[in-house]
Amino acid sequence: ETGVTQSPTHLIKTRGQQVTLRCSSQSGHNTVSWYQQALGQGPQFIFQYYREEENGRGNFPPRFSGLQFPNYSSELNVNALELDDSALYLCASTSKDRLINEQFFGPGTRLTVL
Amino acid sequence: DQQVKQNSPSLSVQEGRISILNCDYTNSMFDYFLWYKKYPAEGPTFLISISSIKDKNEDGRFTVFLNKSAKHLSLHIVPSQPGDSAVYFCAAMSNFGNEKLTFGTGTRLTIIP
């Protein structure tokens, strides 16, 4: 069983730029959630995708957007980057159809905005 | 508004002893609780969970206790091993809707050999 993978591992951008982060869900999972973890904090829910549609959103502005593809992989896009966007971005997968409550996380992408 | 709180940022325990990590929550809609363990440069790893219809769940060295009336849960690790040194996050969710996880701020557990 393949686990959750994310790319890239690290990324450095400057203020105002745009970034795309990628996530491949665990085999058999059809639901992907994205979380932002700032230094010293717990992960904060950004949004979730299920069957290629957004299925809930946390308290993040519209410049955070996402996509889910037919193979259940997902992208997180952030426009007009701000310094406070510097964080570890985590992707988690689960399966709504199998009623799995546990979410399984990838290793994360460390984004630094200068 | 911090709906899930882990009031101890750090905890040190002697190897072989019991580690007890605590978590409090405020949202009565939460009905499923999870503990994750995180090493540096890795994503959180699922450890153990408990549904609100239970008050205890055990898996090997790990036991989670839930006190719904006090809105409190705890993770017991016994015996503690050096490999248990990590940051532990408590998370909660409601089974209505999109299974969004709400995390605490974490407790750094250090096992002293």
Interface residues (C-beta under 8 A of the other chain):
Chain A: V4 Q6 T31 S33 Y35 G40 Q41 G42 P43 Q44 F45 Q48 Y50 N55 G56 G58 L90 A92 T94 K96 N101 E102 Q103 F104 F105 G106 P107 G108
Chain B: V4 Y32 L34 Y36 A41 E42 G43 P44 T45 F46 S49 F89 A91 M93 N95 G97 N98 E99 K100 L101 T102 F103 G104 T105 G106
